[in-house]
Amino acid sequence: MTIQSIIGAIVIGLIIGALARLILPGKQNIPIWLTIVVGIVAAFIGTGIARWIGVADTSGIDWIEILLQLGAAVVLVGIVGGLYGSRRVH
């Protein structure tokens, strides 16, 4: 992995994670660093699913892959938000 790919993964993770938090209703009580990590993981999961179904490499922008990544991020942010929020003492 190069520095560019690491920085790219962080940027994509931030964007995908932030969009997932915007899509989910209510407030997610997770810190920004965890949102980035979830976004990075979701980007890898979405890319893996896109490759598995054969839509990862298309001409132009890979909209299906981006939607799969975003869908994975919404699910993961929801799960992590629920788990992270439930472990905190109010």
N, C-alpha and C positions, 0 to 999 in steps of 0.2 A: 504494500500500500504506500502510496506517495502522500506527501503533505496536501497536495491538491485534492486527492480523493477523500482524505480525512476531513478537510475543511468543507468539501462539497457535501459529504454525508451529514455534517453538523448543520449546514445551512438547509439542506433538504429536510432533515429531521425537525428543525425549528419551524419551517413553513408548514410541513404536513401536520405536526403536533398542534401548532397554533390554529390551523384550519379545523382540525378535529375538535378542539376546545370550543371554537365558535359554533360549530354545527351542533354539538351536544347541548341540550337544554340545561339550564341551571348553572350553578357555579361548581367548578371542579377544584377541590382543595388539594392540588398537587403543585409543587414548586416548578419553576421554569426549567430547571435542569432535568427533572424527571419527564417533563413534556418533550424535551429534546431527545432524550433517550428513547422514549416510547415512539416518537416520530421516526427515529433512525431504524428501530426494530421493525416498525410498520412498513417503512420503505423497503427493507429487505424482504419482508413477507410478501408485500404486494408485487415486487419484482419477481420473486420466486413463483408466485401463482401465475403471473403473466407469462413467464417462460414455460410453465407447465402446460398452460392451455394454448401456447403458441402465438401470443400477441405482444411479446416483449419488443420485438424489432420490427417496426413498421416505418414506412416513409413518412417523414414529418414528425409531428409531436405525438408521442405515445399516450393518447388520452385515456385509453382503456387501462394501461398500466398505472397512470396517475390516479384514476378513480379507484383501482384496486388498492393502491397504497393508502389513499385517503380513507377508504372503507375499513381497512385494517387498523388505521390509526384511530378512527372513531370507536371501534370495538375495544381496542387496547386502552385508550384514554378512559373510556367508561369503566372498564374492569379495574384498572390501576387506581382511578379516582375513587372508586368504591372501596377498594382494599386499603388505600392510603388514608382515606378519610375515616374509615371505621377503626383504625388502630390508634387514632389520636384521642386523647382524653379531653372532654369538653368541660 
